[in-house]
Amino acid sequence: MALELRSAQFRREREAAWRELEELIDRVDKGGIGSLDGRALARLPVLYRATLSGLSVARATSLDRNLLAYLEALCARAYLCVYGVREDPGGLFAHFFARQLPQAVRASWKQIAIVSLVVFGGALAAYLLTMADPAYYHAFVPPGLQQGRSPGASSEALRATLQGGGGGDALAAFAARLFSHNAQIGMLSFALGFVVGAPTIVLMLHNGTMLGAFVALFDSHGLLVEAGGWLSIHGPTEFAALILSAAAGLRLAGAVIFAGREPRLVRLAREGRAAALVMMGAIVLFLLAGILEGFGRQLIVDTASRYVVGWGVFAALLAYILTAGRQRPR
Amino acid sequence: MTDALILDPQAPDPRRRELTTPEGVQVHVKLASIGERLGALAVDIAVLIVAFIVMVALVVLGGGHLGIAFATLILFLLRCFYFTLFELAWNGRTLGKRATRLRVVNRRGGALAPSAVIARNLMREVELFAPISLAIATPQAFATGRLEMVAAFVWVAALACLPLFNRDRLRAGDMVAGTWVIVEPRPALLPDLARMTGGVATAEQPHGFTPAQLAVYGVKELQVLEELLRATHADVSAARRDVAQRIIRRIGYEVPDQRSFDATRFLEAFYAAQRGRLETDLAFGRRKRDKFDR
């Protein structure tokens, strides 16, 4: 009888396991990991490790190029299958809100401070300028967003814009539109962080000056308290969301500009993932702000209640961000 | 060089990359080309457009403010989370990537983190949706002037074309998330050539080779020979006859019976004997790279 090559013998002994692994991966690729029963689920990592060690052996001992190519591809596929996105959605969700989000937001405090400075500095500057000369209002608030709120309008007309109105279904449409519009602006300011952050800062400055000019307009007509109530119902949440998205964008910018000792791409990838978590939190806030603006502002017309609800939500938010997901003292 | 084998071994693939598994073993993957990725994107965009049309039709039929609210939310979710949700659910694949057999993986090895999937797809806001809205925007949208329009266009185009300017075909989203897009590996195990001839030659078989004859060629020639034996193109038998003649001349082999000589059978036997010899050497720590390696 002919002598068998060692590498051929190696293949004969292991081929069944390889085929079994291949078949398991096929099933996972088609029907997800849920399509494997308990026994198959337990077999998968065992077969994967055995095949991986088989690849190492084959690299050292076999000169069959097809066999090597096959094992390479099989191991790569098995690796992608074994180390895929595997958490169950429910656990992922809980983990995100209980730990990841507050931690990521707290870790971004520097960027949040910078963006807040830009937004509220811009608001203050625009407020002072508009109070000094109402003509500045038009420079800060584009005509398309004024909706009759302009320095020339009467106090009564301005007061009317602060009232509630509409009802039920129309509000739902309004809230949905506000949410998706604002969230898109937020995502844009995140993504623009990639281009070293300058457009993000400009976008934030623009939003801040709009706020300042708006407040100045109502203040100059003696409507500061009412305008404050109108803004309070959704403003704190919406600006928190806006500031979070811009802060997430600045984390990208920071990684591009200040790479430190790490390779730039490595740092960018690490910061990008953390920033994405902050951004997800911002989108949830935009949703909340959209609901508050769409329903709350129209249905809650009493100024005092507007202050209480708006800032109450904000306080709860702040408490959550500051306390959730902390390591317990050992 | 008359005695050289006629086939060139494959040049190293510029798209081949190494991934280190958590077990410390390197596996190789192949980066997706720009064309393959555009193909996947085209499928995904087609799906999005169909979904968009269906939504609009439903709203027109259903009507009412609630319908509009619902449609607005769904469209927002589609635009922002279509890619994210599919890549999370299908382990780095969207409908388009699945159709074109591509996959997103972690560049550093290890699991593909959900936050990486979110990060890479949030960047589509500037890489995909900004260019699209810019392309369909009316000139009136640029109230500030022509210069701004040109500047915005150049900037957005530069971002969208980022994959053309780096070796790993990374778009901004891949950079931010630390990901690669690779071609799904396709394992295909062919029959072992050395087993087809029943292992190494023995006294009963017509082809026996002396140790000196087997010491001529190295690993490189062996693998070129494997490629020739596995090839199925039309003029393969002519190529095999030619290669067999070259080998016979080079190693000084006496053909026992000229009339019944079969080039393919000779090459198979030589391949098996050669591989046995080289693998034995390998076990003793000697790797003869090619015929020039002493």
Contacts between the chains, C-beta under 8 A, distances in Angstrom:
chain1	res1	chain2	res2	distance
A	2	B	198	4.5
A	2	B	199	3.8
A	2	B	200	6.4
A	2	B	201	7.9
A	2	B	202	5.5
A	2	B	205	7.7
A	3	B	199	5.3
A	3	B	200	5.4
A	3	B	202	7.5
A	3	B	276	7.7
A	4	B	195	7.6
A	4	B	199	4.9
A	5	B	194	5.0
A	5	B	195	7.9
A	5	B	199	6.1
A	5	B	200	7.0
A	5	B	272	7.1
A	5	B	275	6.4
A	5	B	276	5.2
A	5	B	279	6.4
A	6	B	279	6.1
A	6	B	280	7.9
A	6	B	283	7.2
A	7	B	194	7.4
A	7	B	275	7.3
A	7	B	279	5.5
A	8	B	192	5.3
A	8	B	194	5.1
A	8	B	195	5.1
A	8	B	199	6.9
A	11	B	192	5.9
A	12	B	195	7.9
A	15	B	189	7.4
A	18	B	189	7.1
A	22	B	187	6.3
A	32	B	89	7.8
A	32	B	90	7.8
A	49	B	23	6.6
A	52	B	21	6.6
A	52	B	23	5.6
A	52	B	25	4.9
A	53	B	25	7.9
A	55	B	25	6.4
A	55	B	27	7.5
A	56	B	25	5.9
A	60	B	282	7.3
A	61	B	279	6.3
A	61	B	282	6.0
A	61	B	283	6.5
A	62	B	279	6.8
A	63	B	219	5.9
A	63	B	222	5.7
A	63	B	223	7.1
A	63	B	275	5.3
A	63	B	278	5.5
A	63	B	279	5.7
A	63	B	282	7.2
A	64	B	192	6.3
A	64	B	193	7.3
A	64	B	194	7.1
A	64	B	226	7.2
A	64	B	275	7.2
A	65	B	223	4.8
A	65	B	226	5.4
A	65	B	227	7.5
A	66	B	189	7.3
A	66	B	190	4.9
A	66	B	226	6.9
A	66	B	230	6.7
A	67	B	189	7.2
A	67	B	192	7.0
A	70	B	187	5.0
A	70	B	188	6.4
A	70	B	189	4.4
A	70	B	190	7.8
A	71	B	187	7.8
A	72	B	27	6.2
A	72	B	28	5.3
A	72	B	185	7.4
A	73	B	185	3.8
A	73	B	186	6.1
A	73	B	187	3.9
A	73	B	188	7.8
A	74	B	185	7.6
A	74	B	187	4.2
A	75	B	21	7.7
A	75	B	25	7.1
A	75	B	27	4.7
A	76	B	19	7.2
A	76	B	27	4.4
A	76	B	28	6.7
A	76	B	29	5.4
A	76	B	185	4.2
A	77	B	184	7.3
A	77	B	185	4.9
A	77	B	187	6.5
A	79	B	19	7.2
A	79	B	21	5.1
A	79	B	27	5.8
A	80	B	91	7.0
A	80	B	92	7.5
A	80	B	103	6.5
A	80	B	105	6.2
A	81	B	91	7.5
A	83	B	21	7.5
A	83	B	22	7.0
A	83	B	110	6.2
A	83	B	111	4.5
A	83	B	112	7.6
A	84	B	91	3.7
A	84	B	92	7.1
A	84	B	111	6.9
A	84	B	112	6.5
A	85	B	87	7.7
A	85	B	88	5.5
A	85	B	91	5.4
A	85	B	92	7.1
A	85	B	111	7.0
A	85	B	112	5.4
A	85	B	113	7.8
A	85	B	114	6.0
A	85	B	117	6.8
A	86	B	91	7.9
A	86	B	111	7.2
A	87	B	114	7.1
A	92	B	114	6.1
A	100	B	115	7.7
A	168	B	65	7.6
A	169	B	64	6.1
A	169	B	65	3.6
A	169	B	66	4.7
A	169	B	69	7.3
A	170	B	65	4.6
A	171	B	65	7.9
A	172	B	65	6.2
A	172	B	66	5.7
A	172	B	69	3.8
A	173	B	65	4.2
A	173	B	66	7.3
A	173	B	68	4.2
A	173	B	69	4.2
A	173	B	72	6.9
A	174	B	69	8.0
A	175	B	69	7.0
A	176	B	68	7.4
A	176	B	69	4.1
A	176	B	70	7.5
A	176	B	72	3.9
A	176	B	73	5.0
A	176	B	76	7.8
A	177	B	68	8.0
A	177	B	69	7.9
A	177	B	72	5.4
A	179	B	72	7.9
A	179	B	73	7.4
A	179	B	76	7.2
A	180	B	72	5.5
A	180	B	73	6.9
A	180	B	75	7.2
A	180	B	76	3.6
A	183	B	76	6.7
A	183	B	80	7.3
A	184	B	76	7.6
A	184	B	80	7.8
A	184	B	125	7.4
A	187	B	80	6.7
A	187	B	122	5.8
A	187	B	125	4.6
A	188	B	125	5.5
A	188	B	126	7.0
A	188	B	130	7.5
A	190	B	122	5.9
A	190	B	125	7.4
A	191	B	122	6.2
A	191	B	123	5.2
A	191	B	124	8.0
A	191	B	125	4.3
A	191	B	126	4.1
A	191	B	127	7.7
A	191	B	172	7.8
A	192	B	126	6.3
A	194	B	123	6.6
A	194	B	126	7.0
A	194	B	159	7.7
A	194	B	172	5.2
A	194	B	175	7.8
A	194	B	176	6.5
A	195	B	126	7.8
A	195	B	155	7.4
A	195	B	159	7.2
A	252	B	176	6.1
A	265	B	170	7.8
A	265	B	175	6.0
A	265	B	178	7.6
A	266	B	108	7.8
A	266	B	178	7.4
A	268	B	175	5.4
A	268	B	176	6.0
A	268	B	178	7.8
A	269	B	107	7.2
A	269	B	108	7.8
A	269	B	116	7.6
A	269	B	175	7.0
A	269	B	176	6.8
A	269	B	177	6.2
A	269	B	178	2.7
A	269	B	179	7.9
A	270	B	178	7.3
A	272	B	116	7.7
A	272	B	119	4.4
A	272	B	120	8.0
A	272	B	175	7.4
A	272	B	176	3.3
A	272	B	177	5.5
A	272	B	178	7.0
A	273	B	113	6.1
A	273	B	115	4.1
A	273	B	116	5.3
A	273	B	119	5.4
A	273	B	177	6.5
A	273	B	178	7.1
A	274	B	115	7.4
A	275	B	119	6.8
A	275	B	176	7.7
A	276	B	115	4.9
A	276	B	116	7.5
A	276	B	118	4.2
A	276	B	119	3.5
A	276	B	122	6.0
A	276	B	176	7.7
A	276	B	177	7.4
A	277	B	115	5.4
A	277	B	118	7.5
A	279	B	118	7.4
A	279	B	119	7.9
A	279	B	122	5.8
A	280	B	118	6.1
A	283	B	80	7.7
